[in-house]
Amino acid sequence: MLMAHPAVLRNLVEQYDTLRILRAEDGDAEVQQRMDDIAYTLCVATGTRDVDSALVAARHRLPGARPEDDSLLTA
């Protein structure tokens, strides 16, 4: 699997988080489409199938992620 560059992942995560904070899912169709596009790109870039998993995987690959980070473990 190709791995996205950390700068690309950081940018995607920041865009997604910004749109989510601004409640873009409640916005107009163009804004909702942008959020869906970013979510899809995150999934492709991380090899996951849903945006929550993609966000965890992307954050885990960013510089500074702790090696002992247990966020990928299930309870």
Secondary structure as GFF3:
##gff-version 3
##sequence-region A 1 75
A	DSSP	alpha_helix	6	21	.	.	.	ID=ss1
A	DSSP	three_ten_helix	24	26	.	.	.	ID=ss2
A	DSSP	alpha_helix	29	46	.	.	.	ID=ss3
A	DSSP	alpha_helix	51	61	.	.	.	ID=ss4
###
